[in-house]
Amino acid sequence: MSQPTTKKALTFEDFKEEIFNDYRIARISRECSLLGRKEVLTGKAKFGIFGDGKEIPQLAMAKAFKNGDFRSGYYRDQTFMMAIGALNIQQFFAGLYGHADINQDPMSGGRQMGGHFATHSLDENGNWKNLTQQKNSSADISPTAGQMPRLLGLAQASKIFREFPQSDKANMFSVNGNEVAWGTIGNASTSEGLFFETINAAGVLQVPMVMSVWDDMYGISVHARYQTTKESISEILKGFQKTEDSNGYEILTVKGWDYPTLVETYAKAADIARTNHIPVLIHVQELTQPQGHSTSGSHERYKSVERLAWETEFDCLTQFRNWIIENNIITVEELDTLDNELKKQVLEGKKAAWSAYLDPIKAEREELIQTLNTIAAQSANKVFIDKYVSDLGSIKEPIRKDILTTARKVLRLIINESSKQTLADWITNYTNKIQPKYSSNLYSSSSLVVENIEQVQPLYDDSSEDVDARLIIRDNFDKIFETYPETLIFGEDSGNIGDVNQGLEGLQAKYGETRISDAGIREASILGQGIGMAMRGLRPIAEIQYLDYLLYAIQIMSDDLATLQYRTAGRQKAPLIVRTRGHRLEGIWHSGSPMGMIINAIRGMHVLVPRNMTKAAGFYNALLKSDEPALVIECLNGYRLKEKMPLNLGEFTTPIGEVEVMKQGADITVVSYGSTIRIVEQAAKELLEIGIDVEIIDAQSLLPFDIKHDVVKSLQKTNRLLVVDEDVPGGASAYLLQQIIEVQGGFKYLDSEPQTLAAKAHRPSYGTDGDYFSKPSVEDVFEKIYSIMNEVNPTKFPSLY
């Protein structure tokens, strides 16, 4: 039996070494900020936003930050990232230059401006790493307070793992739910609704979250008096203070230049959150921003002489240095020597980053110049090509745009010469090589992509009964929660009553409130819960009650969830399933179909539009075999319709990205989806009575759409196309038309003009008549198709009007 160990007392030399190292990190970070600004102003970098003035509280936060913990912060946290060993000098400048190589800029591979930080949750093949063995940072986004909803989910995951440990099947995501989620935000951004929504939700849920507010009294140029009531976020949140008989927060305040008190405060906050799962707000006051908000302006324009003088005196790094000297920890001479060494070190790191960024581009330029010289030697346009070569070669610090622009302009000069193909091939090969550096990883790069999911048909036998379709969804979810312990679902009315349409009826009683839970009316943070939990290995299903309410969360879906794989070059993922319902309930706010807006805002997610509950259940089953995020929109008016109950619940899958030909026809192809399919089916029956044979295709999936190009195969037979949709004109119907006509080349097979039939431009009016006059009706579909056939054969189909 091993003997208990006694913690070794900290010697002065150990203490001095720790202080020395902290000062070293803070000084390196400050020098990176100062030199980084110069790099922007000289044109080497496009934009700079730095963490100067916030160094010391970030050191304190890093000391309390443990393996398995997650950060969800914003673009001032470079010192923290350096302190946890996730960012070095060269990587800092690689990010500033936008180096499109994940090995050089591990934060985003050049896809985000500097100051946006991340660690790698996935290996190069898109598979999970053991997150409990590393310090983790979720990938930053620029929209202010946009990091808040995700923070809630990162913290809630620990609560889930503690209450339901079997949800971590791989033992890679949690150790007894002890992990803390650390949030950071600027004082001005606490004015955003996302901040308040998340703060409220975390207080209700009691999750292990430590929220740091870096307060320098300004939001860009706007003083706190215009931002926050009482000019203090901790003052106005005092009502959130936890008491013995209530939930809530521990609220701590500390001065941002007071090193020993900061260390003590962060250690206390971590213990409260980690041990008791109580959220903590730390208001870090009296911070400064020595270089102003960013390189786009100067803070001397809006700060008084007195304020600037105060900032010089109470700069946290200056105060830290003074504290070290006053307490005889390190001498002035030692610190001066260290300062000079670190300036040189940062300068060398910057030079190395610039060389690593520029050298490959110069090599690519040289390759093109050699190709162009060979072409020029035998070209009638030699003098012009030589000029292009000379101009390209004279660029001291070329970028790839310079290279490809030159090649493409020269190609125009030799279009009728024998060497054209040589240059055309070079351009094609170069583009194929370089484009992925800027465009890859919109979706998963692992083996779990949706294209690899095996299709399994629903099975039936003579005993299969017609049931209310909601029972298919309910019983399929029952099978899902039984099979996958890492799954959970939450949303407004999802728990106790089993959702507003009873698709989760009785499941909370069976699986408990941890897995089947209600949420407050707060769509953005519901999405954030799902994102954060999915980033930690759980398989959450976030429910938004109605499709129209998704607009509250569209910014989070668009800026955070949909871009996650892309902005980390495939090194983070959040396979969240978003469940909602919509279409044709007869009213403005519960029956809208803003599909065009949605599909163009959330590229990077899948958008699935099943026409019935069996198809919807198949999508959920398929998505749980994938690692990609998706939105599933169930049909509101389909829950009480009858469908046959499949025998293989939880197993059958609806293929993602494949259409279904529901009815064969010879005269015209009609593409639609969701509830509108039933309108098209009825119209097709009536058209068949007068000799018009419609082929009906259910899109099923909008993102991706028709990966097998089955629609164009239909057009080869019918030679006519109509897209029917209940979105606004030019919404999803325009997208579908672009996919069919342009991407699939369907125009080659058309004998008639391709047309669309959509809803009116306004939201649907209330009631049955409102629906009839707002969205496509059976008669609208009938008459639209009839008019197309009238043009084809006016004798057989004389004009109706």
C-alpha positions in Angstrom: 0.0 0.0 0.0 1.4 3.3 -1.0 2.1 5.9 1.7 0.5 9.3 1.6 2.8 12.0 0.3 3.4 15.3 2.1 3.4 18.4 -0.1 6.9 19.8 -0.2 7.2 23.3 1.3 7.9 26.0 -1.3 11.4 27.3 -1.0 12.2 30.9 -1.8 14.2 29.8 -4.8 11.1 27.9 -6.1 9.0 30.9 -5.4 11.5 33.2 -7.2 11.6 30.8 -10.2 7.8 30.9 -10.4 7.7 34.7 -10.3 10.5 34.9 -12.8 8.7 32.6 -15.2 5.4 34.5 -14.8 7.2 37.8 -15.5 9.0 36.2 -18.5 5.6 35.1 -20.0 4.0 38.5 -19.4 6.9 40.4 -20.9 7.0 38.1 -23.9 3.3 38.6 -24.5 3.7 42.4 -24.1 6.6 42.5 -26.6 4.6 40.4 -29.0 1.7 43.0 -28.8 4.1 45.9 -29.3 5.9 44.4 -32.2 2.7 42.9 -33.6 1.2 46.4 -33.9 4.3 47.5 -35.9 3.9 44.6 -38.3 0.4 45.7 -39.1 1.3 49.3 -39.5 4.1 48.3 -41.9 1.7 46.2 -43.9 3.0 42.7 -43.2 -0.2 41.9 -41.4 -3.7 43.0 -42.2 -5.1 43.7 -38.8 -4.0 43.4 -35.2 -5.9 43.1 -31.9 -3.8 42.3 -28.9 -3.9 41.3 -25.2 -1.7 44.1 -23.8 -2.8 45.3 -20.4 -4.5 42.0 -19.6 -1.3 39.9 -19.0 -1.3 39.6 -15.2 -4.9 38.3 -14.5 -4.4 35.9 -17.4 -1.3 34.5 -15.6 -3.5 34.0 -12.5 -6.2 32.2 -14.5 -3.6 29.9 -16.1 -2.4 28.8 -12.7 -5.8 27.6 -11.7 -6.5 26.0 -15.1 -6.0 22.2 -15.1 -5.9 19.4 -17.7 -9.4 18.7 -19.0 -10.5 22.3 -18.4 -11.8 24.3 -21.3 -11.5 28.0 -22.2 -14.2 29.9 -24.1 -12.8 33.4 -24.5 -12.1 36.2 -26.8 -9.3 37.9 -28.6 -7.3 39.4 -25.7 -6.2 36.1 -24.2 -2.8 35.6 -25.7 -0.9 35.7 -22.4 -3.2 32.9 -21.0 -2.5 30.7 -24.1 1.2 31.3 -23.7 1.0 30.5 -20.0 -0.7 27.1 -20.6 1.9 26.2 -23.2 -0.4 26.4 -26.2 1.1 29.4 -28.0 4.7 30.4 -28.6 6.2 33.5 -30.2 6.6 32.2 -33.7 3.0 30.8 -33.7 1.7 34.2 -32.4 3.2 35.9 -35.5 2.2 33.1 -37.8 -1.4 33.8 -36.8 -0.9 37.5 -37.3 0.4 37.0 -40.8 -2.3 34.5 -41.7 0.0 31.6 -42.4 -2.2 29.0 -44.1 -0.5 26.0 -42.5 -2.0 24.4 -39.3 1.5 23.4 -38.3 2.7 27.0 -38.3 -0.5 28.6 -37.0 -2.1 25.9 -34.9 -4.9 28.3 -33.9 -6.6 28.3 -37.2 -4.2 27.7 -40.1 -4.5 31.3 -41.1 -8.3 31.3 -41.4 -8.9 33.8 -38.6 -7.1 37.0 -37.7 -4.5 36.9 -35.0 -5.8 36.7 -31.4 -8.3 33.9 -32.1 -7.1 30.9 -30.1 -7.8 27.2 -30.1 -6.2 23.9 -29.1 -6.5 20.7 -31.0 -9.3 18.3 -29.8 -8.8 16.1 -32.9 -5.9 14.5 -34.5 -5.0 14.9 -38.2 -7.6 12.3 -39.1 -10.4 14.1 -37.4 -10.5 11.6 -34.4 -10.9 12.6 -30.8 -7.8 13.1 -28.7 -7.9 12.4 -24.9 -9.2 15.8 -23.7 -8.6 15.0 -20.1 -4.8 14.9 -20.7 -4.5 18.4 -22.1 -5.5 21.9 -21.5 -8.3 22.9 -23.9 -9.4 26.1 -25.6 -12.5 26.2 -27.8 -11.9 28.1 -31.0 -12.6 31.8 -30.6 -15.0 33.9 -32.8 -15.0 37.7 -33.2 -18.7 38.5 -32.6 -18.9 40.1 -29.2 -20.3 37.8 -26.5 -20.5 35.0 -29.1 -18.3 32.8 -26.9 -20.9 32.9 -24.1 -23.5 30.3 -25.2 -20.8 27.7 -26.0 -19.2 28.3 -22.6 -22.5 27.2 -20.9 -22.4 23.9 -22.7 -18.7 23.3 -22.0 -19.5 23.8 -18.3 -22.7 21.7 -18.4 -20.8 18.8 -19.8 -19.0 18.4 -16.5 -22.3 18.3 -14.7 -23.6 15.6 -17.1 -20.4 13.5 -16.7 -20.6 13.8 -12.9 -24.3 12.8 -12.7 -24.2 10.3 -15.5 -20.6 8.9 -15.8 -21.5 6.2 -18.3 -21.9 8.9 -20.9 -18.1 9.0 -21.2 -17.8 5.6 -22.8 -14.2 6.2 -24.0 -12.9 7.8 -20.8 -11.5 10.6 -22.9 -13.6 13.5 -21.9 -13.9 13.8 -18.2 -12.6 12.8 -14.8 -15.6 12.6 -12.5 -16.9 15.9 -13.9 -14.2 17.9 -12.3 -13.4 20.1 -15.2 -14.1 23.8 -15.1 -15.1 25.9 -18.1 -13.4 29.3 -18.1 -15.0 32.2 -19.9 -13.4 35.6 -20.6 -15.1 38.7 -22.0 -14.4 42.5 -22.2 -16.5 44.7 -19.9 -18.3 46.4 -22.8 -19.4 43.1 -24.3 -21.3 42.2 -21.1 -23.9 44.6 -22.6 -24.8 42.0 -25.1 -28.0 39.9 -24.7 -25.9 36.7 -25.1 -24.0 37.5 -22.0 -27.1 38.0 -19.8 -28.8 35.0 -21.3 -25.9 32.7 -20.6 -25.3 34.1 -17.1 -28.9 33.5 -16.2 -28.8 29.9 -17.6 -25.6 29.0 -15.8 -27.0 30.3 -12.5 -30.1 28.1 -13.0 -28.2 25.0 -14.0 -25.4 25.4 -11.4 -22.5 24.4 -13.7 -18.8 24.7 -13.0 -18.1 27.9 -14.9 -15.7 30.7 -14.0 -16.5 33.9 -15.9 -13.8 36.6 -16.0 -14.7 40.1 -17.1 -11.6 42.1 -18.2 -12.7 45.6 -17.3 -10.6 48.5 -18.7 -13.6 50.9 -18.6 -14.1 51.2 -22.4 -15.7 49.4 -25.3 -13.5 50.6 -28.2 -13.9 54.3 -27.7 -17.1 54.3 -25.6 -16.8 54.7 -21.9 -18.5 52.3 -19.4 -21.0 55.0 -18.4 -22.6 54.4 -21.7 -22.3 50.6 -21.6 -23.3 49.4 -18.1 -25.7 50.5 -15.4 -23.7 51.8 -12.5 -20.6 51.4 -14.7 -20.0 48.0 -13.0 -21.1 44.5 -14.1 -20.5 43.1 -10.7 -22.7 45.7 -9.1 -25.7 45.1 -11.3 -25.3 41.3 -11.0 -25.4 41.3 -7.2 -28.8 39.8 -7.3 -27.2 36.6 -8.7 -25.2 36.1 -5.6 -25.7 32.6 -4.3 -27.1 32.2 -0.8 -27.5 29.1 1.4 -31.1 28.5 0.2 -30.8 29.6 -3.4 -29.0 28.9 -6.6 -26.8 31.6 -8.1 -23.2 32.8 -8.4 -20.2 33.5 -6.3 -19.2 37.0 -7.3 -15.6 38.1 -6.8 -13.9 41.4 -7.6 -10.2 42.0 -7.9 -7.9 44.7 -9.3 -6.2 43.6 -12.5 -2.8 44.8 -11.5 -2.7 43.1 -8.1 -0.7 39.9 -8.8 -0.9 38.1 -5.4 -4.6 38.9 -4.9 -5.3 37.8 -8.4 -3.6 34.4 -7.9 -5.5 33.9 -4.6 -8.8 34.9 -6.2 -8.5 32.5 -9.1 -7.4 29.7 -6.9 -10.6 30.3 -4.8 -12.8 30.5 -7.8 -11.5 27.3 -9.3 -12.0 25.4 -6.0 -15.6 26.6 -5.7 -16.5 25.7 -9.3 -14.5 22.5 -9.5 -15.6 21.0 -6.2 -19.2 22.3 -5.8 -20.3 23.0 -9.4 -21.2 26.6 -8.5 -20.6 29.2 -11.2 -18.3 32.1 -10.3 -18.1 35.6 -11.8 -14.7 37.4 -11.4 -14.9 41.1 -12.2 -11.3 42.1 -12.9 -11.2 45.8 -12.5 -8.7 48.6 -13.2 -7.2 47.1 -16.3 -5.7 49.1 -19.1 -5.3 48.8 -22.9 -1.9 50.4 -23.6 -2.3 50.3 -27.4 -6.0 51.0 -27.6 -8.6 48.7 -29.0 -6.8 47.6 -32.2 -4.5 48.8 -34.9 -7.4 50.5 -36.6 -7.3 53.5 -34.2 -5.5 55.3 -31.4 -6.9 55.6 -27.9 -5.4 59.0 -27.4 -8.3 60.4 -29.4 -10.9 59.5 -26.8 -9.1 59.2 -23.4 -8.3 62.2 -21.3 -4.8 63.2 -20.3 -5.5 62.1 -16.7 -6.8 58.7 -17.8 -3.7 58.1 -19.9 -1.5 59.1 -17.1 -3.3 56.7 -14.7 -3.0 53.9 -17.3 0.7 54.4 -17.5 1.1 54.2 -13.7 -1.3 51.3 -13.2 -0.3 49.2 -16.2 -0.5 45.7 -14.8 3.0 44.7 -16.1 4.5 47.9 -14.5 2.8 47.2 -11.2 3.9 43.5 -11.3 7.5 44.6 -11.9 7.3 47.1 -9.1 5.9 44.5 -6.7 8.7 42.1 -7.6 11.3 44.8 -6.9 9.7 46.1 -3.7 9.5 42.6 -2.3 13.2 41.9 -3.1 12.2 38.9 -5.2 14.3 39.8 -8.3 16.6 42.7 -8.7 16.2 45.6 -11.1 19.3 44.6 -12.9 18.1 41.0 -13.4 14.8 42.3 -14.7 16.5 44.8 -17.1 18.7 42.0 -18.4 15.7 39.8 -18.8 13.7 42.5 -20.6 16.5 43.0 -23.2 16.9 39.3 -23.7 13.1 38.8 -24.3 12.9 41.7 -26.7 15.6 39.9 -28.8 13.8 36.6 -28.4 10.5 38.1 -29.6 12.2 39.8 -32.6 13.9 36.5 -33.6 10.6 34.6 -33.3 8.9 37.2 -35.5 11.7 36.9 -38.1 11.4 33.1 -38.1 7.6 33.3 -38.5 7.9 35.7 -41.4 10.5 33.6 -43.1 8.4 30.5 -42.6 5.4 32.3 -44.1 7.2 34.0 -47.0 9.8 31.3 -48.2 7.2 28.8 -49.6 5.5 31.7 -51.5 8.8 32.8 -53.0 9.5 29.2 -54.1 6.1 29.1 -55.7 6.8 32.4 -57.5 10.1 31.1 -58.7 8.4 28.0 -60.2 6.0 30.2 -62.1 8.8 32.6 -63.3 10.7 29.6 -64.7 7.6 28.4 -66.5 6.8 31.8 -67.9 10.4 32.3 -69.1 10.2 29.1 -71.1 6.9 30.1 -72.6 8.1 33.6 -73.4 11.1 32.3 -75.3 8.8 30.9 -78.0 5.9 33.4 -77.8 5.0 36.2 -80.1 4.1 38.1 -77.0 7.5 37.8 -75.4 7.9 41.4 -74.6 4.6 41.5 -72.7 5.3 38.3 -70.8 8.7 39.5 -69.8 7.1 42.6 -68.4 4.8 40.4 -66.3 7.7 38.3 -65.1 9.8 41.4 -64.2 6.9 42.9 -62.3 6.3 39.7 -60.4 10.0 39.2 -59.6 10.4 42.7 -58.3 7.8 42.3 -55.5 9.8 42.1 -52.4 7.2 40.2 -50.3 4.9 38.5 -52.7 1.6 36.9 -51.8 -0.2 34.1 -53.6 -2.6 36.4 -55.2 0.3 38.1 -57.0 1.4 34.8 -58.4 -1.9 33.5 -59.6 -3.0 36.9 -61.0 0.2 37.0 -63.1 -0.3 33.5 -64.5 -3.9 34.1 -65.4 -3.2 37.3 -67.2 -0.4 35.8 -69.2 -2.7 32.9 -70.2 -4.8 35.5 -72.1 -1.8 36.5 -74.1 -1.0 33.0 -75.4 -4.5 31.7 -75.9 -3.8 30.8 -79.6 -0.2 29.5 -79.0 1.0 26.0 -78.5 2.3 26.7 -75.0 -1.1 27.6 -73.7 -1.8 24.2 -72.3 1.4 24.2 -70.3 0.4 27.3 -68.5 -3.2 26.2 -68.2 -2.1 23.0 -66.5 0.3 24.9 -64.2 -2.6 27.2 -63.1 -4.9 24.3 -62.6 -2.3 22.3 -60.6 -1.4 25.3 -58.5 -5.0 26.2 -57.7 -5.7 22.5 -56.8 -2.7 22.6 -54.5 -3.3 26.0 -52.8 -7.1 26.3 -52.7 -7.6 23.7 -49.9 -5.4 25.8 -47.7 -8.2 28.3 -47.6 -11.3 26.1 -48.2 -10.9 22.7 -46.7 -12.6 21.2 -43.7 -16.0 22.8 -44.0 -17.3 19.4 -43.0 -15.7 16.5 -41.2 -12.5 14.9 -42.4 -12.9 11.7 -40.4 -14.3 8.4 -41.5 -17.6 9.3 -40.0 -18.7 11.7 -42.8 -22.4 11.3 -43.8 -21.5 9.8 -47.1 -20.1 6.8 -45.4 -23.3 6.0 -43.5 -24.9 2.8 -44.7 -28.5 3.1 -45.7 -30.9 0.8 -43.7 -34.5 0.7 -44.9 -37.3 0.7 -42.3 -38.8 -2.8 -42.0 -42.4 -3.8 -41.8 -44.5 -7.0 -41.7 -48.2 -7.8 -41.7 -48.4 -6.8 -38.0 -47.1 -3.3 -38.6 -49.9 -0.9 -37.6 -50.8 2.6 -38.8 -50.1 4.9 -35.8 -50.0 8.6 -35.1 -46.6 9.6 -36.6 -45.5 11.2 -33.3 -45.3 7.7 -31.9 -42.6 6.7 -34.4 -40.5 9.7 -33.4 -41.1 9.0 -29.7 -40.3 5.3 -29.9 -37.3 5.9 -32.1 -35.9 8.4 -29.5 -36.6 5.8 -26.8 -34.4 3.3 -28.8 -31.7 6.0 -29.3 -31.5 6.9 -25.6 -31.3 3.2 -24.7 -28.5 2.5 -27.3 -26.4 5.6 -26.9 -25.6 6.7 -23.3 -23.9 9.8 -24.5 -27.1 11.2 -26.0 -29.3 13.7 -24.3 -32.0 16.1 -25.4 -33.1 19.4 -24.0 -35.3 22.4 -24.9 -38.4 24.3 -24.1 -41.0 21.8 -22.9 -38.9 18.9 -24.0 -38.7 17.2 -20.5 -41.7 17.0 -18.3 -44.5 17.1 -21.0 -42.4 15.3 -23.6 -42.3 18.3 -26.1 -45.2 20.2 -27.4 -46.1 17.5 -29.9 -45.5 14.6 -27.6 -42.5 13.2 -29.5 -40.7 12.7 -26.2 -43.7 11.5 -24.2 -42.7 9.6 -21.1 -39.0 9.6 -21.8 -38.0 11.9 -18.9 -39.6 9.5 -16.4 -37.6 6.6 -18.0 -34.2 8.2 -18.5 -34.1 11.0 -15.9 -33.9 14.7 -16.0 -30.2 14.7 -16.7 -30.8 13.3 -20.2 -34.3 14.5 -21.1 -34.6 18.0 -19.7 -36.5 21.2 -19.9 -34.8 24.5 -20.7 -35.8 28.1 -20.3 -37.0 30.3 -23.1 -33.5 31.2 -24.4 -32.8 29.8 -27.8 -29.3 31.1 -28.3 -28.0 29.5 -25.1 -29.9 26.3 -25.8 -27.7 26.1 -29.0 -24.7 27.0 -26.9 -25.4 24.2 -24.5 -25.4 21.8 -27.4 -22.2 23.2 -29.0 -20.2 23.0 -25.8 -21.4 19.6 -24.8 -20.8 18.2 -28.3 -17.2 19.7 -28.2 -16.7 17.5 -25.1 -17.7 14.2 -26.6 -21.4 14.1 -25.7 -24.1 13.7 -28.4 -26.6 16.4 -27.5 -29.9 17.1 -29.3 -30.8 20.7 -28.8 -34.5 21.4 -29.4 -35.8 24.7 -30.6 -39.6 24.6 -30.3 -40.5 26.2 -33.7 -38.5 26.9 -36.8 -39.3 30.6 -36.6 -37.7 30.8 -33.2 -34.4 29.5 -34.7 -33.8 33.1 -35.7 -32.9 33.8 -32.0 -30.0 31.3 -32.4 -29.1 31.7 -36.1 -26.1 33.9 -35.2 -24.6 31.2 -32.9 -25.3 28.5 -35.5 -23.8 30.6 -38.3 -20.7 32.1 -36.6 -19.8 29.3 -34.2 -21.3 25.9 -34.9 -21.3 25.9 -38.7 -17.7 27.3 -38.9 -16.1 25.3 -36.2 -14.4 22.6 -38.3 -13.5 25.2 -41.0 -12.0 27.8 -38.7 -9.8 25.2 -36.9 -8.8 23.5 -40.1 -10.4 20.3 -38.9 -9.0 20.2 -35.3 -12.2 20.7 -33.4 -15.8 19.5 -34.0 -19.2 19.7 -32.4 -21.5 17.0 -33.8 -24.7 18.7 -32.5 -28.1 17.8 -33.7 -30.6 20.7 -33.7 -34.2 19.6 -33.6 -37.1 21.8 -34.6 -40.4 21.8 -36.3 -42.1 24.1 -38.9 -44.2 24.6 -42.0 -47.8 25.3 -42.4 -49.3 25.7 -38.9 -51.3 28.7 -40.2 -49.8 31.8 -38.6 -46.9 34.2 -38.9 -44.7 33.0 -36.0 -45.2 29.3 -36.1 -45.4 28.4 -39.7 -42.7 30.4 -41.5 -40.2 28.6 -43.7 -37.1 30.9 -43.8 -35.1 28.2 -45.5 -33.1 30.4 -47.9 -31.8 32.4 -45.0 -31.0 29.3 -43.0 -29.2 27.3 -45.7 -27.1 30.3 -46.7 -26.2 31.2 -43.1 -25.1 27.8 -41.8 -22.9 26.3 -44.5 -20.9 23.8 -42.6 -24.0 22.1 -41.1 -26.4 19.7 -42.8 -30.0 20.9 -43.2 -32.5 18.0 -43.4 -36.2 18.5 -44.3 -38.0 15.1 -43.8 -41.6 15.0 -45.2 -42.8 12.6 -42.4 -41.7 11.2 -39.0 -40.3 8.0 -40.3 -37.9 10.0 -42.5 -37.1 12.2 -39.6 -36.4 9.3 -37.3 -34.1 7.8 -40.0 -32.2 11.1 -40.1 -31.6 11.1 -36.3 -30.4 7.5 -36.6 -28.0 8.4 -39.4 -26.6 11.5 -37.7 -25.7 9.5 -34.6 -23.4 7.4 -36.8 -21.8 10.6 -38.1 -19.7 13.3 -36.5 -21.2 16.3 -38.3 -23.7 18.9 -37.0 -27.1 19.1 -38.5 -30.5 20.8 -38.3 -33.6 18.5 -38.6 -36.9 20.2 -39.4 -39.9 18.1 -38.6 -43.3 18.8 -40.2 -45.6 20.5 -37.7 -48.7 19.2 -39.4 -47.4 15.6 -39.6 -47.5 14.4 -36.0 -51.1 13.3 -36.1 -51.0 11.8 -39.6 -50.9 8.0 -39.8 -47.7 6.1 -40.7 -46.8 2.5 -40.3 -44.6 1.7 -37.3 -41.3 0.3 -38.4 -40.0 -2.9 -36.8 -36.3 -1.8 -36.6 -36.6 1.4 -34.6 -33.2 3.1 -33.9 -31.6 1.2 -36.8 -33.1 2.3 -40.1 -31.5 5.4 -41.7 -32.6 8.1 -44.1 -29.7 8.8 -46.5 -28.3 12.3 -46.1 -27.9 14.2 -49.4 -30.0 11.9 -51.5 -33.4 12.7 -53.0 -36.3 10.2 -53.3 -38.3 9.8 -56.5 -41.8 9.4 -55.0 -43.7 9.1 -58.2 -42.5 8.3 -61.7 -43.7 10.6 -64.4 -43.1 11.5 -68.0 -44.1 15.1 -68.6 -42.4 17.3 -65.9 -40.2 17.0 -62.9 -41.4 18.7 -59.7 -38.9 19.0 -56.8 -40.1 19.9 -53.3 -39.7 19.0 -49.7 -41.4 18.9 -46.3 -45.1 19.5 -45.9 -45.3 20.9 -49.4 -44.7 17.5 -50.8 -48.3 16.5 -49.8 -49.6 19.5 -51.7 -47.6 18.4 -54.8 -48.9 14.9 -54.5 -52.5 16.0 -54.5 -52.0 18.3 -57.4 -50.2 15.5 -59.3 -53.3 13.2 -58.8 -55.6 15.9 -60.2 -53.2 16.6 -63.2 -53.0 12.9 -64.1 -56.8 13.0 -64.6 -56.3 15.4 -67.5 -53.3 13.7 -69.0 -50.3 15.4 -67.3 -47.9 12.9 -65.8 -45.8 14.5 -63.0 -42.6 13.0 -61.6 -42.3 14.0 -57.9 -38.9 14.2 -56.2 -38.6 14.8 -52.5 -35.3 16.7 -51.9 -35.2 15.4 -48.3 -31.9 17.1 -47.6 -31.0 20.7 -48.6 -27.4 20.7 -47.3 -26.2 18.6 -49.0 -28.5 18.3 -51.9 -28.8 15.4 -54.3 -25.2 14.2 -54.2 -26.0 11.5 -56.7 -27.5 14.0 -59.2 -30.8 12.1 -59.5 -32.8 15.2 -60.4 -30.8 15.7 -63.6 -31.5 12.0 -64.5 -35.2 12.8 -64.2 -34.8 15.9 -66.4 -33.3 13.7 -69.2 -36.7 12.0 -69.3 -39.2 14.8 -68.7 -37.2 17.8 -70.1 -39.2 20.2 -67.8 -38.6 21.4 -64.2 -40.6 23.1 -61.5 -39.3 23.7 -57.9 -42.1 24.2 -55.3 -41.2 25.7 -52.0 -43.0 27.5 -49.2 -40.1 29.9 -48.5 -40.2 33.4 -49.9 -39.6 33.9 -53.7 -35.9 33.5 -54.4 -35.3 31.7 -51.1 -34.6 28.0 -51.0 -36.2 27.5 -54.5 -33.5 29.7 -56.0 -30.9 27.6 -54.3 -32.4 24.4 -55.5 -32.6 25.8 -59.0 -28.9 26.8 -58.9 -28.0 23.3 -57.8 -30.0 21.6 -60.5 -29.4 23.9 -63.4 -25.8 25.0 -62.8 -24.2 22.4 -60.6 -25.9 19.4 -62.2 -26.0 20.9 -65.7 -29.7 20.4 -65.9 -30.1 23.2 -68.5 -28.9 20.9 -71.2 -32.0 18.7 -71.0 -34.7 21.4 -70.7 -37.2 22.1 -73.4 -39.1 24.6 -71.3 -38.0 27.4 -69.0 -37.2 26.1 -65.5 -39.6 27.7 -63.0 -40.2 28.0 -59.3 -43.4 28.3 -57.2 -42.9 29.8 -53.8 -44.9 31.5 -51.1 -45.7 35.2 -51.1 -42.9 37.6 -50.0 -44.6 38.2 -46.6 -44.9 35.9 -43.6 -47.9 33.6 -43.8 -51.2 35.2 -42.6 -53.2 33.7 -39.8 -55.8 30.9 -40.3 -56.6 28.5 -43.1 -57.5 31.3 -45.5 -54.2 33.0 -44.5 -52.3 29.9 -45.3 -54.2 29.5 -48.6 -53.4 33.0 -49.8 -49.8 33.0 -48.5 -48.3 29.7 -49.5 -48.6 27.4 -52.5 -51.9 25.6 -52.6 -53.0 22.5 -54.5 -54.6 24.8 -57.1 -51.5 26.9 -57.4 -49.4 23.8 -58.1 -52.0 22.5 -60.5 -52.2 25.7 -62.5 -48.5 26.4 -62.5 -47.8 23.0 -64.1 -50.8 23.3 -66.4 -49.4 26.7 -67.7 -46.1 25.1 -68.5 -47.8 22.3 -70.4 -50.0 24.9 -72.1 -46.9 26.4 -73.6 -45.8 23.0 -74.7 -49.1 22.0 -76.3 -51.7 24.8 -76.3 -54.1 22.7 -78.3 -54.2 19.9 -75.8 -54.0 22.2 -72.8 -55.8 25.5 -73.7 -55.2 28.4 -71.4 -57.2 28.4 -68.1 -57.3 32.2 -67.9 
